[in-house]
């Protein structure tokens, strides 16, 4: 199984991200690393995630997310650090 955001293999820790937030009526979930999940929510509001950012390619095009995905690419699958909000 691979992370839907960074596309690295999932390690021992997996979280399930609602592509469209539950508060906005979403039901579909996708597997992500905890650090990737925090990056998603630090980079966009639930309203934004319910709109065009429900598309992962569009989400990856946000400069902060693109920078994160490039940075995390060579990290171990269970790598963890605090994630800062960057809105």
Secondary structure as the mmCIF struct_conf table of DSSP 4:
data_model
#
loop_
_struct_conf.conf_type_id
_struct_conf.id
_struct_conf.beg_label_comp_id
_struct_conf.beg_label_asym_id
_struct_conf.beg_label_seq_id
_struct_conf.end_label_comp_id
_struct_conf.end_label_asym_id
_struct_conf.end_label_seq_id
STRN STRN1 UNK A 2 UNK A 2
TURN_TY1_P TURN_TY1_P1 UNK A 4 UNK A 6
HELX_LH_PP_P HELX_LH_PP_P1 UNK A 8 UNK A 8
STRN STRN2 UNK A 9 UNK A 9
HELX_LH_PP_P HELX_LH_PP_P2 UNK A 10 UNK A 10
BEND BEND1 UNK A 12 UNK A 12
STRN STRN3 UNK A 15 UNK A 18
BEND BEND2 UNK A 19 UNK A 20
HELX_RH_3T_P HELX_RH_3T_P1 UNK A 22 UNK A 24
TURN_TY1_P TURN_TY1_P2 UNK A 25 UNK A 25
STRN STRN4 UNK A 29 UNK A 32
HELX_RH_AL_P HELX_RH_AL_P1 UNK A 34 UNK A 43
BEND BEND3 UNK A 44 UNK A 44
HELX_RH_AL_P HELX_RH_AL_P2 UNK A 46 UNK A 50
TURN_TY1_P TURN_TY1_P3 UNK A 51 UNK A 51
HELX_RH_3T_P HELX_RH_3T_P2 UNK A 52 UNK A 54
BEND BEND4 UNK A 55 UNK A 55
HELX_RH_AL_P HELX_RH_AL_P3 UNK A 56 UNK A 60
TURN_TY1_P TURN_TY1_P4 UNK A 61 UNK A 61
BEND BEND5 UNK A 62 UNK A 62
HELX_RH_AL_P HELX_RH_AL_P4 UNK A 63 UNK A 72
TURN_TY1_P TURN_TY1_P5 UNK A 73 UNK A 74
BEND BEND6 UNK A 75 UNK A 75
TURN_TY1_P TURN_TY1_P6 UNK A 77 UNK A 78
#
